[in-house]
Amino acid sequence: MMHADDASGHPDGAHSMMRALARWFPEPRFLLPHAAGIDVSDASIKWMTLEPGAHGKRVSGYGTEPLPQGAVVEGAIKDENALIEALGRVRTALGGAHAAHAALPEEAAYVFSMHVPEKKERGQILSMIEFEMEGRVPLQPNTAVYDFDIIAEHEEGNGAEIGVVVFPKALAESYANAFDAAGIDLLSLEIEAHSIARAVSHRSVDEPVTLSIDFGRTRTGFAVLKRGIPIFTSTVGIGGETMTRALMEKLSLSAEDAEAFKNEQGLVAEGGVRNPGVEVIAGTVAALADEITKHYRYWDTRRDDKGERMTPVGRTLIMGGSANLKGLADYIAGRIQAPVERPNVWQNVCSFDEYIPPIDRHTSLQFATAIGLALRSI
């Protein structure tokens, strides 16, 4: 497998994309170095390492490294030196792990599904994707890296459905270069939705279409997952930091007290909508609920030319640090008239009957991406 900064995006250079975006042709486990999952966002770097345990897997290390404001903006690296310095501190904290699987920002990604004929070679499928990109993606093939996952093989030899990810080559290279400069051997890059899906999906045939919501500090990422494969992603600039700042300003709370209000009282604080704290956060919550409702209804009601529902949403999962707002899941469930859950992000790591990870449930919702990345190496 080759490095992300070798990627060409052309079928002749298909192997170059394996390292950048895909899970293809993994090396035998005994040949792979111990690697961390590293999730870079606009505000921080979250990392995790896993190791084999007596029953499943165990957390061998984890942490959060804050990023200076403006170092990464909407996924784009604006201050490379600041990111390299922060990654260097992460590298020191990793202990024996000097390699990593990392996530690319979804803001710049293009994700879609398509059908391909059966028994096509990988190179042929990549050529078909390149042709399909012309009408779907505002990037030229030579300026992009792209790859695919097989979602399902159709019955009676009618080909397969695949999930495709296309990403700007220059941005992928900028992340690869930053990791290299920080002394971290980058084994793979993939979009956050892939990582989250690896943490919360079993990829079973009967797994329902899932609307995944990553409600973070500065933005919210949406993904539609089909058998654990993203077929759509989008990002909106709605995050929990807006609520925290408003509570601090309007109620003269410290940052810690504002977070405590959100997580312990939130939308169900005494007095309801008349409570000053609820009044302050209501606008952000309503804006988020509007976006969720729009995404949910579009995907849940899509129909094919026979009038049959194409992607009936069977479950809605909300995670991210800001998903801990008390009452949020119930509020959104009322808006979309369907259950909304905070997932168990450890379900593919361990059973709680055998092992309890050293991260509480609230905090673990921030680490879904890092957990999914770390699962690639064990």
C-alpha positions in Angstrom: 0.0 0.0 0.0 1.2 3.5 -0.8 1.2 6.8 1.0 -1.7 9.3 0.6 0.7 11.9 -0.9 1.3 9.5 -3.8 -2.4 9.4 -4.7 -3.3 10.3 -8.3 -7.0 9.5 -8.5 -6.6 7.7 -11.8 -7.4 4.0 -12.3 -3.7 3.4 -13.4 -2.7 4.6 -9.9 -5.5 2.7 -8.1 -3.1 1.3 -5.4 -2.2 4.8 -4.4 -5.7 5.4 -3.1 -5.7 2.5 -0.8 -3.6 4.3 1.8 -5.6 7.5 1.4 -9.2 6.5 1.6 -9.9 2.8 1.6 -9.7 -0.4 3.5 -8.5 -2.5 0.6 -6.1 -5.4 0.7 -5.0 -5.0 4.3 -1.6 -6.3 5.3 -1.5 -9.3 7.7 -2.1 -8.1 11.2 1.3 -9.3 12.4 3.0 -7.0 9.8 1.0 -3.9 10.9 2.5 -1.5 13.5 0.6 -0.7 16.6 -1.5 2.3 15.5 -3.7 4.9 17.0 -6.9 6.4 15.8 -6.5 10.1 15.4 -9.4 12.5 14.9 -8.6 16.1 13.9 -11.4 18.6 14.2 -11.4 22.4 14.1 -11.1 22.6 17.9 -9.0 19.6 19.0 -7.3 16.3 18.2 -8.8 13.2 19.9 -6.8 10.0 19.8 -7.2 6.4 21.0 -5.2 3.2 21.0 -6.6 -0.3 21.5 -5.0 -3.5 22.4 -6.2 -7.2 22.5 -7.7 -8.2 25.8 -8.8 -11.4 27.4 -12.3 -10.7 26.2 -12.5 -8.5 23.1 -10.4 -5.3 23.1 -9.2 -2.8 25.7 -8.2 0.8 25.7 -4.5 1.2 26.0 -4.5 5.0 25.7 -6.6 8.0 24.8 -6.6 11.8 25.1 -7.5 15.2 23.7 -5.1 17.8 22.5 -6.6 21.3 22.0 -5.8 23.2 18.8 -5.2 26.9 18.6 -8.2 28.8 17.1 -7.8 29.1 13.4 -5.3 26.3 13.0 -8.0 24.2 11.2 -11.1 25.9 9.9 -14.0 23.9 8.4 -11.6 21.0 8.0 -9.0 23.0 6.0 -5.5 23.4 7.5 -4.8 27.1 7.9 -1.8 27.0 10.2 0.2 24.0 9.3 2.9 24.6 12.0 0.3 24.8 14.7 -1.2 21.5 13.6 2.2 19.8 13.3 3.2 21.0 16.8 -0.1 19.6 18.3 0.4 16.3 16.4 3.9 16.2 17.8 2.5 16.4 21.4 0.0 13.7 20.5 2.8 11.5 19.2 4.6 11.8 22.5 1.5 10.8 24.4 0.9 7.7 22.2 3.7 5.8 24.0 4.6 2.8 21.9 2.4 3.7 18.9 4.1 5.7 16.2 1.6 5.0 13.4 -2.0 6.2 12.9 -5.2 5.9 11.0 -6.7 9.4 10.7 -10.0 11.0 9.5 -10.5 13.5 6.8 -13.0 16.4 7.3 -16.4 15.6 5.7 -16.9 19.2 4.7 -14.7 18.6 1.6 -15.9 15.1 0.8 -18.4 14.0 -1.9 -20.2 10.8 -1.0 -22.8 8.9 -3.1 -23.9 5.4 -4.0 -24.1 3.9 -7.5 -24.7 0.6 -9.1 -22.1 -1.4 -11.0 -22.4 -4.6 -13.2 -21.4 -7.8 -11.6 -17.9 -9.4 -11.8 -16.2 -6.1 -12.6 -12.5 -5.8 -11.7 -11.5 -3.1 -9.2 -9.8 -1.0 -12.0 -13.0 -1.2 -14.1 -15.1 0.0 -11.2 -12.7 2.9 -10.6 -13.0 3.9 -14.2 -16.8 3.8 -13.9 -16.6 6.1 -10.8 -14.4 8.5 -12.8 -17.0 8.7 -15.5 -19.8 9.1 -12.9 -17.9 11.9 -11.2 -18.4 14.2 -14.1 -22.0 14.7 -13.3 -21.8 14.5 -9.5 -18.6 16.1 -8.3 -17.0 19.5 -9.1 -13.5 18.0 -9.2 -11.4 16.7 -12.0 -10.2 13.1 -11.5 -6.6 14.2 -11.5 -7.3 16.6 -8.6 -9.1 14.0 -6.5 -8.6 10.7 -4.6 -11.5 8.4 -4.6 -12.5 4.8 -3.6 -15.5 2.6 -2.9 -17.0 0.0 -0.6 -19.4 -2.7 -1.7 -22.7 -2.2 0.1 -24.6 -5.2 -1.3 -24.5 -7.7 -4.1 -27.8 -7.8 -6.0 -29.7 -11.0 -6.6 -29.7 -12.9 -9.8 -26.5 -11.4 -11.1 -27.7 -7.9 -11.3 -24.5 -6.3 -10.1 -23.8 -4.5 -6.9 -24.4 -1.3 -5.0 -21.3 0.6 -3.9 -20.7 3.6 -1.7 -18.2 6.1 -3.2 -16.1 8.7 -1.5 -14.3 11.5 -3.5 -12.0 13.9 -1.8 -9.7 16.8 -3.0 -6.2 15.4 -3.5 -4.5 18.6 -2.3 -6.4 18.6 1.1 -5.7 14.9 1.6 -2.0 15.6 0.9 -1.9 18.5 3.4 -3.0 16.2 6.2 -0.5 13.5 5.1 2.3 16.0 5.1 1.4 17.3 8.6 1.4 13.8 10.0 4.7 13.1 8.3 6.3 16.3 9.7 5.1 15.4 13.2 6.8 12.0 12.9 3.6 9.9 12.8 3.5 7.2 10.1 0.1 7.6 8.5 -1.4 4.3 7.5 -4.7 5.4 6.1 -7.1 8.3 5.7 -10.9 8.0 5.6 -13.8 10.3 6.1 -15.3 10.7 9.6 -18.5 9.0 8.6 -16.6 5.8 7.8 -14.9 5.8 11.2 -18.1 6.5 13.1 -19.9 3.7 11.2 -17.1 1.2 12.1 -17.8 2.1 15.8 -21.6 1.9 15.8 -22.5 -0.5 12.9 -22.5 -4.3 12.7 -22.7 -4.1 8.9 -25.3 -7.0 9.0 -27.7 -7.6 6.1 -30.7 -6.7 8.2 -29.2 -3.6 9.8 -31.6 -0.7 9.0 -30.7 2.4 7.1 -29.2 4.8 9.7 -29.2 8.6 10.0 -26.0 9.4 11.9 -25.7 12.8 13.6 -22.4 14.0 15.0 -23.3 17.1 17.1 -19.9 18.6 17.9 -18.5 21.8 19.3 -18.6 24.0 16.2 -20.5 22.0 13.6 -22.9 19.0 13.0 -22.1 16.2 10.6 -24.8 14.1 9.0 -24.4 10.8 7.4 -26.7 8.2 5.9 -25.4 4.7 6.5 -26.5 1.7 4.5 -25.2 -1.6 6.0 -22.5 0.5 7.7 -21.4 2.2 4.5 -21.9 6.0 4.0 -24.0 6.9 1.0 -24.4 10.6 1.9 -22.7 13.1 4.1 -23.2 16.8 4.8 -22.1 19.3 7.4 -23.9 22.4 8.9 -22.4 25.1 11.1 -24.4 24.4 14.2 -22.5 23.3 17.3 -22.8 23.2 21.0 -20.3 26.0 21.6 -22.9 28.5 20.6 -25.1 27.3 23.5 -22.2 27.4 25.9 -21.2 30.9 25.0 -24.8 32.1 25.2 -25.2 30.6 28.6 -22.0 32.2 29.8 -23.0 35.6 28.5 -26.7 35.7 29.4 -26.5 33.9 32.7 -23.0 34.9 33.8 -21.9 31.3 34.1 -18.4 29.9 33.8 -17.6 27.5 31.0 -17.8 24.6 33.4 -21.1 25.7 34.8 -22.6 26.2 31.4 -21.6 22.7 30.3 -23.0 21.4 33.6 -26.3 23.1 32.9 -26.5 21.7 29.4 -25.8 18.1 30.5 -27.6 18.0 33.8 -30.7 20.3 33.1 -30.7 21.2 29.5 -34.1 21.3 27.8 -35.8 19.7 30.9 -34.7 22.4 33.4 -37.3 23.4 36.0 -39.7 25.9 34.5 -39.4 24.5 31.0 -39.3 27.1 28.2 -39.7 29.9 30.8 -36.4 28.9 32.4 -33.8 31.5 31.3 -31.3 28.8 30.5 -33.7 27.0 28.3 -34.6 30.2 26.5 -30.9 30.8 25.8 -30.3 27.4 24.2 -33.7 27.0 22.5 -32.7 28.8 19.3 -29.7 26.5 18.6 -31.7 23.4 19.4 -34.5 24.4 17.1 -32.1 25.1 14.2 -30.5 21.7 14.7 -33.9 20.0 14.9 -34.9 21.7 11.6 -31.8 20.3 9.9 -32.3 16.9 11.3 -35.9 16.8 10.2 -35.0 18.0 6.7 -32.5 15.2 6.3 -34.6 12.6 7.9 -37.7 13.3 5.8 -35.8 13.5 2.5 -34.1 10.1 3.0 -37.0 8.3 4.6 -39.4 9.2 1.8 -37.2 8.7 -1.3 -38.9 6.4 -3.8 -37.7 4.7 -6.9 -39.4 4.6 -10.3 -41.7 1.9 -9.0 -42.8 4.0 -6.1 -41.0 1.9 -3.5 -39.1 3.5 -0.7 -35.4 3.4 -1.4 -33.9 4.3 2.0 -36.4 4.0 4.8 -34.6 5.3 7.8 -34.8 2.6 10.5 -32.8 4.3 13.2 -31.4 7.7 14.1 -28.2 8.0 16.2 -26.9 11.2 17.7 -23.4 11.4 19.1 -20.6 14.0 19.6 -19.8 15.9 22.7 -22.8 18.2 22.4 -25.2 15.3 22.1 -25.2 15.1 25.9 -27.6 18.0 26.1 -30.3 16.7 28.4 -33.6 16.2 26.7 -32.1 16.6 23.2 -32.8 13.1 22.0 -36.4 13.2 23.1 -36.9 16.6 21.6 -35.6 15.5 18.2 -37.6 12.3 18.4 -40.7 14.3 18.8 -39.9 16.4 15.8 -39.2 13.5 13.4 -41.8 11.2 15.1 -39.2 8.4 15.4 -36.9 7.1 18.1 -33.5 8.8 18.5 -30.7 7.0 20.4 -27.3 7.8 21.7 -25.3 4.8 20.5 -23.0 2.5 22.4 -19.8 3.5 20.7 -18.0 0.6 22.3 -20.2 -2.2 20.9 -17.4 -3.4 18.5 -14.7 -3.0 21.1 -15.9 -5.0 24.1 -18.8 -6.3 26.1 -19.5 -4.3 29.3 -20.0 -7.7 31.1 -16.3 -8.3 30.6 -14.6 -4.9 30.5 -15.5 -1.3 31.3 -13.6 1.3 29.3 -11.9 4.1 31.3 -14.1 6.7 29.7 -17.6 7.6 31.0 -20.6 7.3 28.6 -21.0 11.1 28.1 -17.3 11.6 27.2 -17.2 8.5 25.0 -19.7 10.1 22.6 -16.9 12.5 21.7 -14.6 9.6 20.7 -16.8 7.8 18.2 -14.5 8.7 15.3 -11.3 7.9 17.2 -12.7 4.6 18.3 -13.7 3.7 14.7 -10.2 4.6 13.5 -8.5 2.6 16.2 -10.5 -0.4 15.3 -8.7 -0.5 12.0 -5.5 -1.7 13.6 -6.7 -4.5 15.8 
